[in-house]
């Protein structure tokens, strides 16, 4: 597993798309802080970029890279190396590379221009989203033989999490506003990792009032230390469960 991790990491370090991702985040982050006189306004704009852009790039890069190294993976599979070690090394290298790119492109500007607790929360939640969507991308790439189909499914999953699910949740809350749906709002929000990350950052900035009725419910639950711990634990489940299914799929896959 260590050798697979090492060679995959070296390959990713020379990958232009990975370098471009790091530079893109750096340019966007620096641009927002340079254009906005108020660091908080620049930070809020950066939050929207991270919530929408990071999951998309992490998932699509993982899917495309999985298909691009398929021949190398097939070569490794005929060697005396366990399949779990092969996939584990590749997944670990991808995760480390994406996190390093995000640390360079997002972490450094935040450290220089906005070294606050809320910036740390954004960094942690952004890193969690990278791992979540990298795990989902790995599962999709292993489940689909055609590259175009895998990319299409990835785009569809991202679109559902970014726009469709949140819209459906808001519609449900308004449609059933005359019924006691409070116990269900938080669990339903936890089914969308992007929504969960957004809630964690917005509550840290104390913008729950701008989120209306749902914001009050979120603040009541996630505003405590225990609630934040539950949110982080839920994001961890979003990482572990897809990876577990990916390992199961890879062990039984006919390469």
C-alpha positions as CSV (number, residue, x, y, z in Angstrom):
1,X,0.0,0.0,0.0
2,X,2.8,2.4,0.8
3,X,4.5,1.9,-2.6
4,X,1.1,2.4,-4.4
5,X,0.6,5.6,-2.3
6,X,4.1,6.8,-3.2
7,X,3.9,6.3,-6.9
8,X,0.3,7.7,-7.1
9,X,1.3,10.7,-5.1
10,X,4.3,11.4,-7.4
11,X,2.0,11.1,-10.4
12,X,-0.5,13.5,-9.0
13,X,2.3,16.0,-8.1
14,X,3.0,16.2,-11.8
15,X,-0.6,16.4,-12.8
16,X,-1.4,19.8,-14.4
17,X,-5.1,19.6,-13.4
18,X,-4.1,19.3,-9.7
19,X,-1.7,22.2,-10.0
20,X,-4.4,24.2,-11.8
21,X,-6.9,23.5,-9.1
22,X,-4.5,24.8,-6.4
23,X,-3.7,27.9,-8.5
24,X,-7.4,28.5,-9.2
25,X,-8.3,28.4,-5.5
26,X,-5.4,30.8,-4.7
27,X,-6.4,33.3,-7.4
28,X,-10.1,33.2,-6.3
29,X,-9.2,33.6,-2.6
30,X,-6.6,36.3,-3.2
31,X,-8.9,38.1,-5.7
32,X,-11.8,38.3,-3.2
33,X,-9.7,39.6,-0.4
34,X,-8.0,42.2,-2.7
35,X,-11.2,43.4,-4.2
36,X,-13.2,43.6,-1.0
37,X,-12.2,46.2,1.6
38,X,-14.1,44.3,4.3
39,X,-12.5,40.9,5.1
40,X,-15.8,39.5,6.3
41,X,-17.5,40.2,3.0
42,X,-14.6,38.6,1.1
43,X,-14.9,35.6,3.4
44,X,-18.6,35.2,2.8
45,X,-18.0,35.3,-0.9
46,X,-15.3,32.7,-0.5
47,X,-17.7,30.5,1.5
48,X,-20.0,30.3,-1.5
49,X,-17.1,29.4,-3.8
50,X,-15.8,26.7,-1.5
51,X,-19.3,25.2,-0.9
52,X,-20.1,25.0,-4.7
53,X,-16.7,24.6,-6.4
54,X,-14.7,22.4,-4.1
55,X,-17.1,19.4,-4.1
56,X,-17.5,19.6,-7.9
57,X,-13.7,19.6,-8.6
58,X,-12.9,17.0,-6.1
59,X,-15.5,14.6,-7.4
60,X,-14.9,15.1,-11.1
61,X,-11.1,15.0,-10.7
62,X,-11.4,11.7,-8.8
63,X,-13.7,10.2,-11.4
64,X,-11.6,11.2,-14.3
65,X,-8.3,10.2,-12.6
66,X,-9.8,6.8,-11.8
67,X,-10.4,6.1,-15.5
68,X,-7.1,7.5,-16.6
69,X,-5.1,5.2,-14.4
70,X,-7.2,2.1,-15.1
71,X,-4.4,0.4,-17.1
72,X,-1.9,1.0,-14.3
73,X,-4.5,-0.4,-11.8
74,X,-4.9,-3.5,-14.0
75,X,-1.1,-3.9,-14.0
76,X,-1.0,-3.7,-10.2
77,X,-3.9,-6.1,-9.9
78,X,-1.8,-9.0,-11.5
79,X,1.1,-8.4,-9.1
80,X,1.2,-10.0,-5.6
81,X,-0.5,-7.0,-4.1
82,X,-3.9,-7.1,-2.4
83,X,-6.7,-5.2,-4.0
84,X,-7.4,-3.4,-0.7
85,X,-3.8,-2.2,-0.7
86,X,-4.0,-1.0,-4.3
87,X,-7.2,1.0,-3.7
88,X,-6.2,2.2,-0.3
89,X,-2.9,3.6,-1.7
90,X,-4.7,5.4,-4.5
91,X,-7.4,6.8,-2.4
92,X,-5.0,8.0,0.2
93,X,-2.8,9.7,-2.4
94,X,-5.8,11.4,-4.0
95,X,-7.0,12.6,-0.7
96,X,-3.6,14.0,0.4
97,X,-3.1,15.7,-3.0
98,X,-6.5,17.4,-3.0
99,X,-6.1,18.5,0.7
100,X,-2.6,19.9,0.0
101,X,-3.9,21.8,-3.1
102,X,-6.8,23.2,-1.0
103,X,-4.4,24.1,1.9
104,X,-2.3,26.0,-0.6
105,X,-5.1,27.7,-2.4
106,X,-7.5,28.3,0.4
107,X,-5.7,27.9,3.7
108,X,-2.8,30.3,3.0
109,X,-5.0,33.3,2.0
110,X,-7.2,32.7,5.0
111,X,-4.2,32.6,7.3
112,X,-2.8,35.8,5.9
113,X,-6.0,37.9,5.5
114,X,-8.5,36.4,7.9
115,X,-6.9,34.3,10.7
116,X,-10.0,33.7,12.8
117,X,-12.0,30.8,14.3
118,X,-14.6,31.0,11.5
119,X,-11.8,30.7,8.9
120,X,-10.7,27.5,10.6
121,X,-14.2,26.2,10.5
122,X,-14.4,26.8,6.8
123,X,-11.0,25.1,6.3
124,X,-12.1,22.1,8.2
125,X,-15.5,21.8,6.5
126,X,-14.0,22.4,3.1
127,X,-11.5,19.6,3.8
128,X,-14.3,17.4,4.9
129,X,-16.2,18.1,1.6
130,X,-13.0,17.2,-0.4
131,X,-12.9,13.8,1.3
132,X,-16.6,13.2,1.0
133,X,-16.8,13.9,-2.7
134,X,-13.5,12.2,-3.4
135,X,-15.0,9.1,-1.8
136,X,-18.2,9.4,-3.8
137,X,-16.1,9.9,-7.0
138,X,-14.1,6.8,-6.2
139,X,-17.3,4.8,-5.8
140,X,-18.8,6.1,-9.0
141,X,-15.7,5.4,-11.0
142,X,-15.5,1.9,-9.8
143,X,-19.2,1.3,-10.4
144,X,-19.3,2.5,-14.0
145,X,-17.2,1.1,-16.8
146,X,-17.8,4.1,-19.2
147,X,-16.0,7.3,-18.4
148,X,-18.7,9.5,-19.9
149,X,-21.4,7.8,-17.8
150,X,-19.3,8.1,-14.7
151,X,-18.7,11.9,-15.2
152,X,-22.4,12.4,-16.0
153,X,-23.5,10.6,-12.8
154,X,-20.9,12.7,-10.8
155,X,-22.4,15.9,-12.2
156,X,-25.9,14.8,-11.4
157,X,-24.9,13.9,-7.8
158,X,-23.3,17.3,-7.4
159,X,-26.3,19.2,-8.9
160,X,-28.7,17.4,-6.5
161,X,-26.6,18.2,-3.4
162,X,-26.0,21.8,-4.4
163,X,-29.4,22.9,-5.6
164,X,-32.1,20.3,-5.8
165,X,-32.0,18.8,-2.3
166,X,-31.9,22.2,-0.5
167,X,-34.8,23.4,-2.6
168,X,-36.8,20.3,-1.8
169,X,-36.1,20.7,1.9
170,X,-37.2,24.3,1.9
171,X,-40.3,23.4,0.0
172,X,-41.1,20.7,2.5
173,X,-40.6,23.0,5.4
174,X,-43.0,25.6,4.0
175,X,-45.5,23.1,2.8
176,X,-45.7,21.4,6.2
177,X,-45.2,24.6,8.3
178,X,-48.5,24.0,10.1
179,X,-47.3,20.6,11.4
180,X,-44.6,19.7,14.0
181,X,-41.7,18.9,11.6
182,X,-38.9,20.3,13.8
183,X,-37.6,16.8,14.8
184,X,-37.2,16.0,11.1
185,X,-35.5,19.1,9.8
186,X,-32.0,18.5,11.3
187,X,-31.8,14.8,10.2
188,X,-33.0,15.7,6.7
189,X,-30.4,18.5,6.5
190,X,-27.7,16.0,7.5
191,X,-28.5,13.9,4.4
192,X,-26.8,16.6,2.3
193,X,-23.1,17.0,3.1
194,X,-22.9,20.4,1.3
195,X,-25.9,21.7,3.2
196,X,-24.4,20.5,6.4
197,X,-21.1,22.2,5.8
198,X,-22.9,25.5,4.8
199,X,-24.9,25.4,8.0
200,X,-21.8,24.9,10.2
201,X,-20.0,27.9,8.6
202,X,-23.1,30.2,8.6
203,X,-23.8,29.5,12.3
204,X,-20.2,30.2,13.2
205,X,-20.5,33.6,11.4
206,X,-23.8,34.0,13.3
207,X,-25.9,34.4,10.2
208,X,-28.7,32.1,11.4
209,X,-31.1,35.0,11.6
210,X,-30.7,35.5,7.8
211,X,-31.7,31.8,7.3
212,X,-35.2,32.4,8.8
213,X,-37.2,29.6,10.4
214,X,-34.7,26.9,9.4
215,X,-31.8,29.0,10.7
216,X,-33.5,29.1,14.2
217,X,-33.8,25.3,14.2
218,X,-30.3,24.8,13.0
219,X,-28.9,27.2,15.6
220,X,-30.8,25.5,18.4
221,X,-29.2,22.1,17.5
222,X,-25.9,22.8,15.8
223,X,-25.1,25.9,17.9
224,X,-23.9,23.8,20.8
225,X,-20.6,22.0,21.0
226,X,-22.4,18.7,21.0
227,X,-24.3,19.7,17.8
228,X,-21.1,20.6,16.0
229,X,-19.6,17.3,17.1
230,X,-22.7,15.5,15.6
231,X,-22.3,17.5,12.4
232,X,-18.6,16.5,12.1
233,X,-19.5,12.9,12.9
234,X,-22.1,12.9,10.1
235,X,-19.6,14.3,7.6
236,X,-17.2,11.5,8.7
237,X,-20.0,9.0,7.9
238,X,-20.3,10.5,4.5
239,X,-16.6,9.7,4.0
240,X,-16.5,6.2,5.5
241,X,-19.7,4.7,4.0
242,X,-18.8,5.5,0.3
243,X,-15.2,4.3,0.8
244,X,-16.4,1.1,2.4
245,X,-18.7,0.4,-0.6
246,X,-15.9,1.4,-3.0
247,X,-13.6,-1.2,-1.4
248,X,-16.3,-3.8,-1.6
249,X,-16.9,-3.0,-5.3
250,X,-13.2,-3.0,-6.2
251,X,-12.6,-6.4,-4.5
252,X,-15.3,-8.0,-6.6
253,X,-14.7,-6.0,-9.8
254,X,-13.6,-7.8,-13.0
255,X,-10.7,-5.6,-14.2
